[in-house]
Amino acid sequence: MEMGIVVANFIYAVFGAFLTIALMVLGYKVLDWITPFDTSKHLGNGNIAIGIVVGSMFVGLGISVGLVVGLGLN
């Protein structure tokens, strides 16, 4: 296997991981912006329903961006 391809795929995967994290943070900020309550405060108080919604959002974003990155690798 050519070493250049391996290095390029590794760089692409690392960039994809950072992109996934950035999009998860952006998604959380958008969710916090569109809800009529303070999401962080409710999470801090132990509101399980808000935790499930935020966790589900992270899983969905992670799967979608992860698939894009994974399918781009050779």
N, CA, C and O atoms as a Tripos MOL2 file, in Angstrom:
@<TRIPOS>MOLECULE
protein
  296   295    74     0     0
PROTEIN
NO_CHARGES

@<TRIPOS>ATOM
      1 N           0.8530   -1.1750    0.0000 N.3       1 MET1
      2 CA          0.0000    0.0000    0.0000 C.3       1 MET1
      3 C           0.8990    1.2370    0.0000 C.2       1 MET1
      4 O           1.9120    1.2880    0.6970 O.2       1 MET1
      5 N           0.5230    2.1870   -0.7610 N.am      2 GLU2
      6 CA          1.3150    3.4010   -0.8800 C.3       2 GLU2
      7 C           1.1640    4.2630    0.3730 C.2       2 GLU2
      8 O           0.0530    4.5040    0.8440 O.2       2 GLU2
      9 N           2.2950    4.7220    0.9010 N.am      3 MET3
     10 CA          2.2980    5.4780    2.1510 C.3       3 MET3
     11 C           1.5830    6.8130    2.0210 C.2       3 MET3
     12 O           0.9890    7.2830    2.9910 O.2       3 MET3
     13 N           1.6220    7.4310    0.8550 N.am      4 GLY4
     14 CA          0.9330    8.7030    0.6480 C.3       4 GLY4
     15 C          -0.5670    8.5880    0.8150 C.2       4 GLY4
     16 O          -1.2110    9.4970    1.3380 O.2       4 GLY4
     17 N          -1.1260    7.4750    0.3710 N.am      5 ILE5
     18 CA         -2.5690    7.2500    0.5070 C.3       5 ILE5
     19 C          -2.9350    7.0730    1.9740 C.2       5 ILE5
     20 O          -3.9530    7.5910    2.4340 O.2       5 ILE5
     21 N          -2.1020    6.3380    2.7060 N.am      6 VAL6
     22 CA         -2.3590    6.1140    4.1290 C.3       6 VAL6
     23 C          -2.3160    7.4410    4.8880 C.2       6 VAL6
     24 O          -3.1830    7.6990    5.7230 O.2       6 VAL6
     25 N          -1.3350    8.2720    4.6150 N.am      7 VAL7
     26 CA         -1.2110    9.5660    5.2930 C.3       7 VAL7
     27 C          -2.3810   10.4770    4.9220 C.2       7 VAL7
     28 O          -2.9310   11.1620    5.7850 O.2       7 VAL7
     29 N          -2.7580   10.4870    3.6620 N.am      8 ALA8
     30 CA         -3.8880   11.3210    3.2320 C.3       8 ALA8
     31 C          -5.1830   10.8780    3.8960 C.2       8 ALA8
     32 O          -5.9820   11.7160    4.3150 O.2       8 ALA8
     33 N          -5.4010    9.5630    3.9960 N.am      9 ASN9
     34 CA         -6.6050    9.0610    4.6650 C.3       9 ASN9
     35 C          -6.5970    9.3990    6.1520 C.2       9 ASN9
     36 O          -7.6420    9.7170    6.7190 O.2       9 ASN9
     37 N          -5.4310    9.3340    6.7850 N.am     10 PHE10
     38 CA         -5.3380    9.6770    8.2040 C.3      10 PHE10
     39 C          -5.6530   11.1490    8.4220 C.2      10 PHE10
     40 O          -6.3970   11.4970    9.3400 O.2      10 PHE10
     41 N          -5.0980   12.0070    7.5910 N.am     11 ILE11
     42 CA         -5.3710   13.4470    7.7090 C.3      11 ILE11
     43 C          -6.8550   13.7260    7.4600 C.2      11 ILE11
     44 O          -7.4570   14.5480    8.1500 O.2      11 ILE11
     45 N          -7.4350   13.0500    6.4880 N.am     12 TYR12
     46 CA         -8.8570   13.2170    6.1920 C.3      12 TYR12
     47 C          -9.7040   12.7690    7.3800 C.2      12 TYR12
     48 O         -10.6960   13.4180    7.7110 O.2      12 TYR12
     49 N          -9.3260   11.6700    8.0230 N.am     13 ALA13
     50 CA        -10.0810   11.1680    9.1630 C.3      13 ALA13
     51 C          -9.9730   12.1140   10.3600 C.2      13 ALA13
     52 O         -10.9640   12.3490   11.0510 O.2      13 ALA13
     53 N          -8.7890   12.6520   10.6070 N.am     14 VAL14
     54 CA         -8.6120   13.5980   11.7180 C.3      14 VAL14
     55 C          -9.4080   14.8740   11.4540 C.2      14 VAL14
     56 O         -10.0710   15.3960   12.3510 O.2      14 VAL14
     57 N          -9.3390   15.3710   10.2270 N.am     15 PHE15
     58 CA        -10.1220   16.5470    9.8680 C.3      15 PHE15
     59 C         -11.6230   16.2650   10.0300 C.2      15 PHE15
     60 O         -12.3710   17.1230   10.4990 O.2      15 PHE15
     61 N         -12.0480   15.0810    9.6460 N.am     16 GLY16
     62 CA        -13.4560   14.7050    9.8000 C.3      16 GLY16
     63 C         -13.8780   14.6380   11.2540 C.2      16 GLY16
     64 O         -15.0010   15.0120   11.5910 O.2      16 GLY16
     65 N         -12.9940   14.1650   12.1190 N.am     17 ALA17
     66 CA        -13.3120   14.1080   13.5510 C.3      17 ALA17
     67 C         -13.4830   15.5140   14.1190 C.2      17 ALA17
     68 O         -14.4190   15.7720   14.8760 O.2      17 ALA17
     69 N         -12.5780   16.4230   13.7510 N.am     18 PHE18
     70 CA        -12.7040   17.8060   14.2130 C.3      18 PHE18
     71 C         -13.9640   18.4680   13.6450 C.2      18 PHE18
     72 O         -14.6300   19.2380   14.3360 O.2      18 PHE18
     73 N         -14.2820   18.1650   12.3960 N.am     19 LEU19
     74 CA        -15.4940   18.7000   11.7820 C.3      19 LEU19
     75 C         -16.7330   18.1750   12.4940 C.2      19 LEU19
     76 O         -17.6870   18.9220   12.7140 O.2      19 LEU19
     77 N         -16.7260   16.8940   12.8560 N.am     20 THR20
     78 CA        -17.8510   16.3120   13.5790 C.3      20 THR20
     79 C         -18.0490   16.9970   14.9210 C.2      20 THR20
     80 O         -19.1790   17.3260   15.2850 O.2      20 THR20
     81 N         -16.9880   17.2140   15.6510 N.am     21 ILE21
     82 CA        -17.0890   17.8790   16.9550 C.3      21 ILE21
     83 C         -17.5880   19.3100   16.7890 C.2      21 ILE21
     84 O         -18.4320   19.7670   17.5600 O.2      21 ILE21
     85 N         -17.0700   20.0190   15.7870 N.am     22 ALA22
     86 CA        -17.5110   21.3970   15.5500 C.3      22 ALA22
     87 C         -18.9940   21.4510   15.1980 C.2      22 ALA22
     88 O         -19.7110   22.3350   15.6660 O.2      22 ALA22
     89 N         -19.4550   20.5130   14.3780 N.am     23 LEU23
     90 CA        -20.8720   20.4970   14.0130 C.3      23 LEU23
     91 C         -21.7550   20.0950   15.1910 C.2      23 LEU23
     92 O         -22.8950   20.5500   15.2860 O.2      23 LEU23
     93 N         -21.2490   19.2520   16.0860 N.am     24 MET24
     94 CA        -22.0160   18.9070   17.2810 C.3      24 MET24
     95 C         -22.1700   20.1230   18.1970 C.2      24 MET24
     96 O         -23.2430   20.3540   18.7540 O.2      24 MET24
     97 N         -21.1030   20.8920   18.3480 N.am     25 VAL25
     98 CA        -21.1800   22.1150   19.1590 C.3      25 VAL25
     99 C         -22.1450   23.1070   18.5200 C.2      25 VAL25
    100 O         -22.9620   23.7180   19.2090 O.2      25 VAL25
    101 N         -22.0490   23.2640   17.2110 N.am     26 LEU26
    102 CA        -22.9650   24.1590   16.5030 C.3      26 LEU26
    103 C         -24.4120   23.6910   16.6440 C.2      26 LEU26
    104 O         -25.3120   24.5020   16.8590 O.2      26 LEU26
    105 N         -24.6290   22.3920   16.5230 N.am     27 GLY27
    106 CA        -25.9800   21.8450   16.6910 C.3      27 GLY27
    107 C         -26.5260   22.0870   18.0790 C.2      27 GLY27
    108 O         -27.7090   22.3930   18.2330 O.2      27 GLY27
    109 N         -25.6850   21.9560   19.0950 N.am     28 TYR28
    110 CA        -26.1210   22.2320   20.4620 C.3      28 TYR28
    111 C         -26.4720   23.7050   20.6300 C.2      28 TYR28
    112 O         -27.4700   24.0350   21.2710 O.2      28 TYR28
    113 N         -25.6650   24.5890   20.0620 N.am     29 LYS29
    114 CA        -25.9420   26.0310   20.1580 C.3      29 LYS29
    115 C         -27.2620   26.3770   19.4650 C.2      29 LYS29
    116 O         -28.0370   27.1890   19.9710 O.2      29 LYS29
    117 N         -27.5140   25.7640   18.3130 N.am     30 VAL30
    118 CA        -28.7780   26.0110   17.6040 C.3      30 VAL30
    119 C         -29.9500   25.4850   18.4200 C.2      30 VAL30
    120 O         -30.9770   26.1550   18.5280 O.2      30 VAL30
    121 N         -29.8090   24.2850   19.0010 N.am     31 LEU31
    122 CA        -30.8770   23.7390   19.8470 C.3      31 LEU31
    123 C         -31.1300   24.6570   21.0370 C.2      31 LEU31
    124 O         -32.2820   24.9120   21.3870 O.2      31 LEU31
    125 N         -30.0690   25.1550   21.6580 N.am     32 ASP32
    126 CA        -30.2240   26.0640   22.7960 C.3      32 ASP32
    127 C         -30.8800   27.3720   22.3640 C.2      32 ASP32
    128 O         -31.6330   27.9770   23.1260 O.2      32 ASP32
    129 N         -30.5920   27.8030   21.1470 N.am     33 TRP33
    130 CA        -31.1570   29.0590   20.6420 C.3      33 TRP33
    131 C         -32.6450   28.9270   20.3060 C.2      33 TRP33
    132 O         -33.4080   29.8610   20.5500 O.2      33 TRP33
    133 N         -33.0740   27.7810   19.7500 N.am     34 ILE34
    134 CA        -34.4740   27.6540   19.3150 C.3      34 ILE34
    135 C         -35.4160   27.2210   20.4330 C.2      34 ILE34
    136 O         -36.6320   27.3390   20.2820 O.2      34 ILE34
    137 N         -34.8910   26.7240   21.5450 N.am     35 THR35
    138 CA        -35.7660   26.3340   22.6390 C.3      35 THR35
    139 C         -36.0620   27.5460   23.5210 C.2      35 THR35
    140 O         -35.2060   28.4150   23.6850 O.2      35 THR35
    141 N         -37.2760   27.6100   24.0930 N.am     36 PRO36
    142 CA        -37.6430   28.7830   24.8940 C.3      36 PRO36
    143 C         -37.0790   28.7600   26.3160 C.2      36 PRO36
    144 O         -37.4160   29.6280   27.1210 O.2      36 PRO36
    145 N         -36.2300   27.7870   26.6370 N.am     37 PHE37
    146 CA        -35.6590   27.6880   27.9770 C.3      37 PHE37
    147 C         -34.1480   27.5210   27.8670 C.2      37 PHE37
    148 O         -33.6160   27.2780   26.7830 O.2      37 PHE37
    149 N         -33.4650   27.6550   28.9980 N.am     38 ASP38
    150 CA        -32.0080   27.5210   29.0270 C.3      38 ASP38
    151 C         -31.6530   26.0380   29.1370 C.2      38 ASP38
    152 O         -31.8150   25.4230   30.1900 O.2      38 ASP38
    153 N         -31.1710   25.4860   28.0410 N.am     39 THR39
    154 CA        -30.8670   24.0590   27.9830 C.3      39 THR39
    155 C         -29.7620   23.6910   28.9680 C.2      39 THR39
    156 O         -29.8560   22.6680   29.6460 O.2      39 THR39
    157 N         -28.7350   24.4980   29.0540 N.am     40 SER40
    158 CA        -27.6150   24.2030   29.9560 C.3      40 SER40
    159 C         -28.0570   24.1630   31.4090 C.2      40 SER40
    160 O         -27.6120   23.3110   32.1780 O.2      40 SER40
    161 N         -28.9360   25.0880   31.7850 N.am     41 LYS41
    162 CA        -29.4200   25.1220   33.1620 C.3      41 LYS41
    163 C         -30.2180   23.8650   33.4850 C.2      41 LYS41
    164 O         -30.0610   23.2820   34.5570 O.2      41 LYS41
    165 N         -31.0740   23.4490   32.5560 N.am     42 HIS42
    166 CA        -31.8730   22.2460   32.7800 C.3      42 HIS42
    167 C         -31.0080   20.9930   32.8110 C.2      42 HIS42
    168 O         -31.2820   20.0720   33.5790 O.2      42 HIS42
    169 N         -29.9760   20.9490   31.9900 N.am     43 LEU43
    170 CA        -29.0590   19.8100   32.0400 C.3      43 LEU43
    171 C         -28.3180   19.7810   33.3720 C.2      43 LEU43
    172 O         -28.1040   18.7170   33.9520 O.2      43 LEU43
    173 N         -27.9320   20.9490   33.8450 N.am     44 GLY44
    174 CA        -27.2470   21.0360   35.1340 C.3      44 GLY44
    175 C         -28.1240   20.6250   36.3040 C.2      44 GLY44
    176 O         -27.6320   20.1110   37.3080 O.2      44 GLY44
    177 N         -29.4280   20.8530   36.1690 N.am     45 ASN45
    178 CA        -30.3740   20.4730   37.2250 C.3      45 ASN45
    179 C         -30.7730   19.0060   37.1370 C.2      45 ASN45
    180 O         -31.5220   18.5240   37.9870 O.2      45 ASN45
    181 N         -30.2910   18.2920   36.1360 N.am     46 GLY46
    182 CA        -30.5680   16.8600   36.0320 C.3      46 GLY46
    183 C         -31.8590   16.5190   35.3160 C.2      46 GLY46
    184 O         -32.4390   15.4660   35.5770 O.2      46 GLY46
    185 N         -32.3240   17.3700   34.4260 N.am     47 ASN47
    186 CA        -33.5410   17.0950   33.6610 C.3      47 ASN47
    187 C         -33.2460   15.9920   32.6430 C.2      47 ASN47
    188 O         -32.5260   16.2060   31.6680 O.2      47 ASN47
    189 N         -33.8110   14.8160   32.8860 N.am     48 ILE48
    190 CA        -33.5130   13.6430   32.0620 C.3      48 ILE48
    191 C         -34.0680   13.8060   30.6540 C.2      48 ILE48
    192 O         -33.4390   13.3590   29.6950 O.2      48 ILE48
    193 N         -35.2170   14.4300   30.5080 N.am     49 ALA49
    194 CA        -35.8190   14.6020   29.1800 C.3      49 ALA49
    195 C         -34.9270   15.4580   28.2830 C.2      49 ALA49
    196 O         -34.7360   15.1350   27.1110 O.2      49 ALA49
    197 N         -34.3860   16.5370   28.8180 N.am     50 ILE50
    198 CA        -33.4810   17.3840   28.0390 C.3      50 ILE50
    199 C         -32.2050   16.6140   27.7060 C.2      50 ILE50
    200 O         -31.6690   16.7470   26.6060 O.2      50 ILE50
    201 N         -31.7220   15.8190   28.6390 N.am     51 GLY51
    202 CA        -30.5350   15.0060   28.3880 C.3      51 GLY51
    203 C         -30.7440   14.0060   27.2640 C.2      51 GLY51
    204 O         -29.8400   13.7740   26.4610 O.2      51 GLY51
    205 N         -31.9240   13.4140   27.2020 N.am     52 ILE52
    206 CA        -32.2300   12.4700   26.1270 C.3      52 ILE52
    207 C         -32.2810   13.1870   24.7830 C.2      52 ILE52
    208 O         -31.7790   12.6700   23.7850 O.2      52 ILE52
    209 N         -32.8810   14.3710   24.7500 N.am     53 VAL53
    210 CA        -32.9690   15.1320   23.4980 C.3      53 VAL53
    211 C         -31.5750   15.5370   23.0190 C.2      53 VAL53
    212 O         -31.2500   15.3700   21.8430 O.2      53 VAL53
    213 N         -30.7560   16.0660   23.9200 N.am     54 VAL54
    214 CA        -29.4070   16.4910   23.5390 C.3      54 VAL54
    215 C         -28.5650   15.2860   23.1350 C.2      54 VAL54
    216 O         -27.8290   15.3540   22.1500 O.2      54 VAL54
    217 N         -28.6600   14.2020   23.8660 N.am     55 GLY55
    218 CA        -27.9170   12.9910   23.5120 C.3      55 GLY55
    219 C         -28.3300   12.4350   22.1650 C.2      55 GLY55
    220 O         -27.4840   12.0080   21.3790 O.2      55 GLY55
    221 N         -29.6230   12.4390   21.8940 N.am     56 SER56
    222 CA        -30.1170   11.9700   20.5940 C.3      56 SER56
    223 C         -29.6210   12.8520   19.4630 C.2      56 SER56
    224 O         -29.2860   12.3600   18.3860 O.2      56 SER56
    225 N         -29.5740   14.1550   19.7090 N.am     57 MET57
    226 CA        -29.0660   15.0690   18.6940 C.3      57 MET57
    227 C         -27.5950   14.7830   18.4040 C.2      57 MET57
    228 O         -27.1810   14.7750   17.2440 O.2      57 MET57
    229 N         -26.8030   14.5470   19.4540 N.am     58 PHE58
    230 CA        -25.3840   14.2410   19.2650 C.3      58 PHE58
    231 C         -25.1860   12.9320   18.5140 C.2      58 PHE58
    232 O         -24.3180   12.8390   17.6460 O.2      58 PHE58
    233 N         -25.9760   11.9330   18.8360 N.am     59 VAL59
    234 CA        -25.8730   10.6480   18.1320 C.3      59 VAL59
    235 C         -26.2240   10.8140   16.6580 C.2      59 VAL59
    236 O         -25.5280   10.2900   15.7890 O.2      59 VAL59
    237 N         -27.3010   11.5420   16.3760 N.am     60 GLY60
    238 CA        -27.7030   11.7660   14.9830 C.3      60 GLY60
    239 C         -26.6600   12.5310   14.1880 C.2      60 GLY60
    240 O         -26.3370   12.1560   13.0610 O.2      60 GLY60
    241 N         -26.1360   13.5920   14.7620 N.am     61 LEU61
    242 CA        -25.0940   14.3510   14.0720 C.3      61 LEU61
    243 C         -23.8260   13.5200   13.8960 C.2      61 LEU61
    244 O         -23.1810   13.5760   12.8490 O.2      61 LEU61
    245 N         -23.4760   12.7570   14.9140 N.am     62 GLY62
    246 CA        -22.2770   11.9290   14.8310 C.3      62 GLY62
    247 C         -22.3860   10.8620   13.7560 C.2      62 GLY62
    248 O         -21.4250   10.6100   13.0300 O.2      62 GLY62
    249 N         -23.5450   10.2370   13.6500 N.am     63 ILE63
    250 CA        -23.7410    9.2230   12.6160 C.3      63 ILE63
    251 C         -23.6810    9.8400   11.2260 C.2      63 ILE63
    252 O         -23.0160    9.3100   10.3360 O.2      63 ILE63
    253 N         -24.3700   10.9550   11.0410 N.am     64 SER64
    254 CA        -24.4300   11.5400    9.7040 C.3      64 SER64
    255 C         -23.0670   12.0530    9.2480 C.2      64 SER64
    256 O         -22.6540   11.7820    8.1200 O.2      64 SER64
    257 N         -22.3680   12.7840   10.1020 N.am     65 VAL65
    258 CA        -21.0540   13.2980    9.7130 C.3      65 VAL65
    259 C         -20.0380   12.1600    9.6570 C.2      65 VAL65
    260 O         -19.1590   12.1630    8.7960 O.2      65 VAL65
    261 N         -20.1470   11.1930   10.5590 N.am     66 GLY66
    262 CA        -19.2460   10.0560   10.5360 C.3      66 GLY66
    263 C         -19.3700    9.2370    9.2590 C.2      66 GLY66
    264 O         -18.3710    8.7520    8.7280 O.2      66 GLY66
    265 N         -20.5730    9.0860    8.7740 N.am     67 LEU67
    266 CA        -20.7660    8.3660    7.5090 C.3      67 LEU67
    267 C         -20.1430    9.1080    6.3450 C.2      67 LEU67
    268 O         -19.5500    8.4950    5.4570 O.2      67 LEU67
    269 N         -20.2720   10.4230    6.3450 N.am     68 VAL68
    270 CA        -19.6530   11.2060    5.2690 C.3      68 VAL68
    271 C         -18.1450   11.0440    5.2900 C.2      68 VAL68
    272 O         -17.5200   10.8620    4.2450 O.2      68 VAL68
    273 N         -17.5610   11.1090    6.4740 N.am     69 VAL69
    274 CA        -16.1070   10.9610    6.5810 C.3      69 VAL69
    275 C         -15.7050    9.5280    6.2630 C.2      69 VAL69
    276 O         -14.7410    9.3060    5.5300 O.2      69 VAL69
    277 N         -16.4220    8.5660    6.7970 N.am     70 GLY70
    278 CA        -16.0780    7.1610    6.5710 C.3      70 GLY70
    279 C         -16.1860    6.7440    5.1230 C.2      70 GLY70
    280 O         -15.3570    5.9750    4.6370 O.2      70 GLY70
    281 N         -17.1940    7.2380    4.4240 N.am     71 LEU71
    282 CA        -17.3450    6.8810    3.0200 C.3      71 LEU71
    283 C         -16.3330    7.5830    2.1390 C.2      71 LEU71
    284 O         -16.0850    7.1570    1.0110 O.2      71 LEU71
    285 N         -15.7450    8.6590    2.6470 N.am     72 GLY72
    286 CA        -14.7230    9.3580    1.8690 C.3      72 GLY72
    287 C         -13.3580    8.7070    1.9420 C.2      72 GLY72
    288 O         -12.4830    8.9850    1.1210 O.2      72 GLY72
    289 N         -13.1730    7.8230    2.9450 N.am     73 LEU73
    290 CA        -11.8790    7.1430    3.0600 C.3      73 LEU73
    291 C         -11.7830    6.0210    2.0390 C.2      73 LEU73
    292 O         -12.7870    5.4050    1.6810 O.2      73 LEU73
    293 N         -10.5810    5.7670    1.5820 N.am     74 ASN74
    294 CA        -10.3650    4.6950    0.5970 C.3      74 ASN74
    295 C         -10.2090    3.3680    1.2730 C.2      74 ASN74
    296 O         -10.0200    2.3530    0.6030 O.2      74 ASN74
@<TRIPOS>BOND
     1     1     2 1
     2     2     3 1
     3     3     4 2
     4     3     5 am
     5     5     6 1
     6     6     7 1
     7     7     8 2
     8     7     9 am
     9     9    10 1
    10    10    11 1
    11    11    12 2
    12    11    13 am
    13    13    14 1
    14    14    15 1
    15    15    16 2
    16    15    17 am
    17    17    18 1
    18    18    19 1
    19    19    20 2
    20    19    21 am
    21    21    22 1
    22    22    23 1
    23    23    24 2
    24    23    25 am
    25    25    26 1
    26    26    27 1
    27    27    28 2
    28    27    29 am
    29    29    30 1
    30    30    31 1
    31    31    32 2
    32    31    33 am
    33    33    34 1
    34    34    35 1
    35    35    36 2
    36    35    37 am
    37    37    38 1
    38    38    39 1
    39    39    40 2
    40    39    41 am
    41    41    42 1
    42    42    43 1
    43    43    44 2
    44    43    45 am
    45    45    46 1
    46    46    47 1
    47    47    48 2
    48    47    49 am
    49    49    50 1
    50    50    51 1
    51    51    52 2
    52    51    53 am
    53    53    54 1
    54    54    55 1
    55    55    56 2
    56    55    57 am
    57    57    58 1
    58    58    59 1
    59    59    60 2
    60    59    61 am
    61    61    62 1
    62    62    63 1
    63    63    64 2
    64    63    65 am
    65    65    66 1
    66    66    67 1
    67    67    68 2
    68    67    69 am
    69    69    70 1
    70    70    71 1
    71    71    72 2
    72    71    73 am
    73    73    74 1
    74    74    75 1
    75    75    76 2
    76    75    77 am
    77    77    78 1
    78    78    79 1
    79    79    80 2
    80    79    81 am
    81    81    82 1
    82    82    83 1
    83    83    84 2
    84    83    85 am
    85    85    86 1
    86    86    87 1
    87    87    88 2
    88    87    89 am
    89    89    90 1
    90    90    91 1
    91    91    92 2
    92    91    93 am
    93    93    94 1
    94    94    95 1
    95    95    96 2
    96    95    97 am
    97    97    98 1
    98    98    99 1
    99    99   100 2
   100    99   101 am
   101   101   102 1
   102   102   103 1
   103   103   104 2
   104   103   105 am
   105   105   106 1
   106   106   107 1
   107   107   108 2
   108   107   109 am
   109   109   110 1
   110   110   111 1
   111   111   112 2
   112   111   113 am
   113   113   114 1
   114   114   115 1
   115   115   116 2
   116   115   117 am
   117   117   118 1
   118   118   119 1
   119   119   120 2
   120   119   121 am
   121   121   122 1
   122   122   123 1
   123   123   124 2
   124   123   125 am
   125   125   126 1
   126   126   127 1
   127   127   128 2
   128   127   129 am
   129   129   130 1
   130   130   131 1
   131   131   132 2
   132   131   133 am
   133   133   134 1
   134   134   135 1
   135   135   136 2
   136   135   137 am
   137   137   138 1
   138   138   139 1
   139   139   140 2
   140   139   141 am
   141   141   142 1
   142   142   143 1
   143   143   144 2
   144   143   145 am
   145   145   146 1
   146   146   147 1
   147   147   148 2
   148   147   149 am
   149   149   150 1
   150   150   151 1
   151   151   152 2
   152   151   153 am
   153   153   154 1
   154   154   155 1
   155   155   156 2
   156   155   157 am
   157   157   158 1
   158   158   159 1
   159   159   160 2
   160   159   161 am
   161   161   162 1
   162   162   163 1
   163   163   164 2
   164   163   165 am
   165   165   166 1
   166   166   167 1
   167   167   168 2
   168   167   169 am
   169   169   170 1
   170   170   171 1
   171   171   172 2
   172   171   173 am
   173   173   174 1
   174   174   175 1
   175   175   176 2
   176   175   177 am
   177   177   178 1
   178   178   179 1
   179   179   180 2
   180   179   181 am
   181   181   182 1
   182   182   183 1
   183   183   184 2
   184   183   185 am
   185   185   186 1
   186   186   187 1
   187   187   188 2
   188   187   189 am
   189   189   190 1
   190   190   191 1
   191   191   192 2
   192   191   193 am
   193   193   194 1
   194   194   195 1
   195   195   196 2
   196   195   197 am
   197   197   198 1
   198   198   199 1
   199   199   200 2
   200   199   201 am
   201   201   202 1
   202   202   203 1
   203   203   204 2
   204   203   205 am
   205   205   206 1
   206   206   207 1
   207   207   208 2
   208   207   209 am
   209   209   210 1
   210   210   211 1
   211   211   212 2
   212   211   213 am
   213   213   214 1
   214   214   215 1
   215   215   216 2
   216   215   217 am
   217   217   218 1
   218   218   219 1
   219   219   220 2
   220   219   221 am
   221   221   222 1
   222   222   223 1
   223   223   224 2
   224   223   225 am
   225   225   226 1
   226   226   227 1
   227   227   228 2
   228   227   229 am
   229   229   230 1
   230   230   231 1
   231   231   232 2
   232   231   233 am
   233   233   234 1
   234   234   235 1
   235   235   236 2
   236   235   237 am
   237   237   238 1
   238   238   239 1
   239   239   240 2
   240   239   241 am
   241   241   242 1
   242   242   243 1
   243   243   244 2
   244   243   245 am
   245   245   246 1
   246   246   247 1
   247   247   248 2
   248   247   249 am
   249   249   250 1
   250   250   251 1
   251   251   252 2
   252   251   253 am
   253   253   254 1
   254   254   255 1
   255   255   256 2
   256   255   257 am
   257   257   258 1
   258   258   259 1
   259   259   260 2
   260   259   261 am
   261   261   262 1
   262   262   263 1
   263   263   264 2
   264   263   265 am
   265   265   266 1
   266   266   267 1
   267   267   268 2
   268   267   269 am
   269   269   270 1
   270   270   271 1
   271   271   272 2
   272   271   273 am
   273   273   274 1
   274   274   275 1
   275   275   276 2
   276   275   277 am
   277   277   278 1
   278   278   279 1
   279   279   280 2
   280   279   281 am
   281   281   282 1
   282   282   283 1
   283   283   284 2
   284   283   285 am
   285   285   286 1
   286   286   287 1
   287   287   288 2
   288   287   289 am
   289   289   290 1
   290   290   291 1
   291   291   292 2
   292   291   293 am
   293   293   294 1
   294   294   295 1
   295   295   296 2
@<TRIPOS>SUBSTRUCTURE
     1 MET1         2 RESIDUE 1 A MET
     2 GLU2         6 RESIDUE 1 A GLU
     3 MET3        10 RESIDUE 1 A MET
     4 GLY4        14 RESIDUE 1 A GLY
     5 ILE5        18 RESIDUE 1 A ILE
     6 VAL6        22 RESIDUE 1 A VAL
     7 VAL7        26 RESIDUE 1 A VAL
     8 ALA8        30 RESIDUE 1 A ALA
     9 ASN9        34 RESIDUE 1 A ASN
    10 PHE10       38 RESIDUE 1 A PHE
    11 ILE11       42 RESIDUE 1 A ILE
    12 TYR12       46 RESIDUE 1 A TYR
    13 ALA13       50 RESIDUE 1 A ALA
    14 VAL14       54 RESIDUE 1 A VAL
    15 PHE15       58 RESIDUE 1 A PHE
    16 GLY16       62 RESIDUE 1 A GLY
    17 ALA17       66 RESIDUE 1 A ALA
    18 PHE18       70 RESIDUE 1 A PHE
    19 LEU19       74 RESIDUE 1 A LEU
    20 THR20       78 RESIDUE 1 A THR
    21 ILE21       82 RESIDUE 1 A ILE
    22 ALA22       86 RESIDUE 1 A ALA
    23 LEU23       90 RESIDUE 1 A LEU
    24 MET24       94 RESIDUE 1 A MET
    25 VAL25       98 RESIDUE 1 A VAL
    26 LEU26      102 RESIDUE 1 A LEU
    27 GLY27      106 RESIDUE 1 A GLY
    28 TYR28      110 RESIDUE 1 A TYR
    29 LYS29      114 RESIDUE 1 A LYS
    30 VAL30      118 RESIDUE 1 A VAL
    31 LEU31      122 RESIDUE 1 A LEU
    32 ASP32      126 RESIDUE 1 A ASP
    33 TRP33      130 RESIDUE 1 A TRP
    34 ILE34      134 RESIDUE 1 A ILE
    35 THR35      138 RESIDUE 1 A THR
    36 PRO36      142 RESIDUE 1 A PRO
    37 PHE37      146 RESIDUE 1 A PHE
    38 ASP38      150 RESIDUE 1 A ASP
    39 THR39      154 RESIDUE 1 A THR
    40 SER40      158 RESIDUE 1 A SER
    41 LYS41      162 RESIDUE 1 A LYS
    42 HIS42      166 RESIDUE 1 A HIS
    43 LEU43      170 RESIDUE 1 A LEU
    44 GLY44      174 RESIDUE 1 A GLY
    45 ASN45      178 RESIDUE 1 A ASN
    46 GLY46      182 RESIDUE 1 A GLY
    47 ASN47      186 RESIDUE 1 A ASN
    48 ILE48      190 RESIDUE 1 A ILE
    49 ALA49      194 RESIDUE 1 A ALA
    50 ILE50      198 RESIDUE 1 A ILE
    51 GLY51      202 RESIDUE 1 A GLY
    52 ILE52      206 RESIDUE 1 A ILE
    53 VAL53      210 RESIDUE 1 A VAL
    54 VAL54      214 RESIDUE 1 A VAL
    55 GLY55      218 RESIDUE 1 A GLY
    56 SER56      222 RESIDUE 1 A SER
    57 MET57      226 RESIDUE 1 A MET
    58 PHE58      230 RESIDUE 1 A PHE
    59 VAL59      234 RESIDUE 1 A VAL
    60 GLY60      238 RESIDUE 1 A GLY
    61 LEU61      242 RESIDUE 1 A LEU
    62 GLY62      246 RESIDUE 1 A GLY
    63 ILE63      250 RESIDUE 1 A ILE
    64 SER64      254 RESIDUE 1 A SER
    65 VAL65      258 RESIDUE 1 A VAL
    66 GLY66      262 RESIDUE 1 A GLY
    67 LEU67      266 RESIDUE 1 A LEU
    68 VAL68      270 RESIDUE 1 A VAL
    69 VAL69      274 RESIDUE 1 A VAL
    70 GLY70      278 RESIDUE 1 A GLY
    71 LEU71      282 RESIDUE 1 A LEU
    72 GLY72      286 RESIDUE 1 A GLY
    73 LEU73      290 RESIDUE 1 A LEU
    74 ASN74      294 RESIDUE 1 A ASN
